[in-house]
């Protein structure tokens, strides 16, 4: 799916055309899958659609809020302060890990990789540090750090369709597992990349006086609003989407944002395609008892392992729809596998694709192979930590 780490993607080549138009191909495939599901099993398809629509609406709203916050300089300001305050590469990486974990928890993992990837590229260059550890941390921590709140990951909302928990109740179950997954993932990356983090590749750049100043206005207000909505409401999708639409409409009317850029950030074809595939697999899970029977015979650890493997095969969003089409016996263990498992391989989550695309746009070569290798180490360790802490909280 991805070109090599060092080979540029030219828009006039076959690889360039695929990179530009693969989203529309996914949209067509998802549309066909959804039509077939409704044609063959209309009742089951309606039930699946009722379960999976809200996560996609929510992530669209969060991406819009993230776009407004980014335009106000919130993310760039964090990167500037991080680069200026870090005394060395390891401290820079630790600060980046905290930033990624926080943005992922509050504004979704896709928002994190889209807006923080270029920020961390800048921070690394300004400090004269290698970019690879920061890029790997952004990706792997975005996936592993998406356990905290329902809106942190679409999979949380798909599985929560059966649980009817508020954001605060979900937080109570997942706070400790989230800490465990983030700490273990950060530690493994730091150890694996210790040489790169200890090396200085260039002179530290002077402060960029032309950088976008942070504006504590509409973006900060929108971030605060959606944070409250996600924590307080059992299904915040429509209110969060409303906040995002209102915020971006304000910018469009003021001509401070371009509609084409909004479309690019949203990636509507990809969302539509993944929704169609998730709906089809959710329908399959309702008419075929195989997934439910399998999960019914597994303990919590087995459930997490099967979920992690499923993300590699069909992506975490369709896997969530398939495995939670009926009430899962170990829902929180299921989420551990669905959220952390995508770090195993590039097919695991949409975040991989967004990360690769955004890093290339920032002029960096995303270390895909290195991220996969480190991910193969972090996943079993961070899953073990999260499951162990789930047991401590009595949520296993």
Secondary structure, 3 states (H helix, E strand, C coil): CCCCCCCCCCCCCHHHHHHHHHHHHHHHHHHHHHHHHHHHCHHHHHHHHHHHHHHHHHHHHHHHHHHHHHHCCHHHHHHHHHHHHCCCHHHHHHHHHHHHHHHHHHHCHHHHHHHHHHHHHHHHHHHCCCCHHHHHHHHHHHHHCCCCCHHHCHHHHHHHCCCCCCHHHHHHHHHHHHHHHHHHHHHHHHHHCHHHHHCCCCCCCCCCCCCCCCCCCHHHHHHHHHHHHHHHCCCCHHHHHHHHHHHHHHHHHCCCCCHHHHHHHHCHHHHHHHHHHHHHHHHHHHHCCHHHHHHHCCCHHHHHHHHHHHHHHHCHHHHHHHHCCCCCCCHHHHHHHHHHHHHHCCCCCHHHHHHHHHHHHCCCCCCHHHHHHHHHHHHHHHHHHHHHHHHHHCCC
